[in-house]
Amino acid sequence: MTKLITRKTYQKDGKWVERPGHTMILVCSCGNKYIKTRENQVLCVRCIGKVVIVK
């Protein structure tokens, strides 16, 4: 039995991009799991919010 991989596409910055087959779930230093949604993101959204509030 072969597994059929569908190629879903979406637009990003006006260009069609093929969606990857899987999403990487990263772990923040605080222990929360997150999906990277910003370029160069290394913290979860909760920790990003704490950094912004403190500064």
C-alpha positions as CSV (number, residue, x, y, z in Angstrom):
1,M,0.0,0.0,0.0
2,T,1.4,3.4,-1.0
3,K,0.7,6.6,0.9
4,L,-0.6,9.4,-1.3
5,I,0.9,12.8,-0.3
6,T,-1.3,15.7,-1.2
7,R,0.3,19.0,-2.1
8,K,-1.7,21.8,-0.6
9,T,-0.7,25.2,-1.7
10,Y,-1.3,28.7,-0.2
11,Q,-0.1,32.2,-1.0
12,K,2.7,33.9,0.9
13,D,3.8,37.4,-0.1
14,G,1.9,37.0,-3.4
15,K,3.6,33.7,-4.4
16,W,2.2,30.2,-4.3
17,V,4.0,28.0,-1.8
18,E,3.6,24.3,-1.4
19,R,2.7,23.3,2.2
20,P,5.1,20.9,3.8
21,G,3.9,17.4,4.7
22,H,4.4,17.9,8.4
23,T,4.6,20.8,10.9
24,M,7.6,21.0,13.3
25,I,6.6,21.5,16.9
26,L,9.4,23.2,18.8
27,V,9.9,23.4,22.6
28,C,10.6,26.7,24.3
29,S,13.1,27.1,27.1
30,C,10.2,27.5,29.5
31,G,8.9,24.0,28.5
32,N,5.9,25.1,26.3
33,K,5.5,23.6,22.9
34,Y,5.0,26.0,20.0
35,I,4.8,26.2,16.2
36,K,7.3,28.6,14.7
37,T,5.2,31.4,13.1
38,R,7.7,34.2,12.9
39,E,11.1,34.5,11.2
40,N,14.0,33.8,13.6
41,Q,11.5,32.9,16.4
42,V,13.2,31.0,19.3
43,L,10.6,31.5,22.1
44,C,6.9,30.7,22.4
45,V,4.4,33.5,22.1
46,R,3.8,33.6,25.8
47,C,7.6,34.2,26.5
48,I,7.7,36.8,23.6
49,G,4.9,38.7,25.4
50,K,6.7,38.6,28.7
51,V,9.8,40.1,27.1
52,V,7.8,42.9,25.5
53,I,6.0,43.8,28.7
54,V,9.3,43.9,30.7
55,K,11.1,46.2,28.3
